[in-house]
Amino acid sequence: MPKSHHNYNIMIQLLIDKELTSKERDDLNTHLKDCAICQQQLEDVKAFTAAVRRAKPRIETPPDLRERVLTYMTAYRLKHTESEQMESGEAVHLPCD
Ligand SMILES: [Zn+2]
């Protein structure tokens, strides 16, 4: 029983992401030879993926990682700003009395 186009669409995405085993790749390639719909799908996915990768190197960042990075960056920036002020000697005025 042949796989549905939906399954092959998933495999096409996995192929682009280099997540397919060589067996699965063969299976997909065999189907692609006979299926204009999936050939077109492959071209579409390739074009889309290339466009997205040009736009930003990483497509998805897990939300919790994103959160951690933002927290870290904010902390770093605060620390950095503070030390810059210390070095310049202008922004920090200690009370004298
Ligand atoms: Zn197909």
Boltz pocket constraint, residues with backbone or C-beta under 6 A from the ligand:
constraints:
  - pocket:
      binder: B
      contacts: [[A, 4], [A, 5], [A, 8], [A, 31], [A, 35], [A, 37], [A, 38]]
      max_distance: 6.0
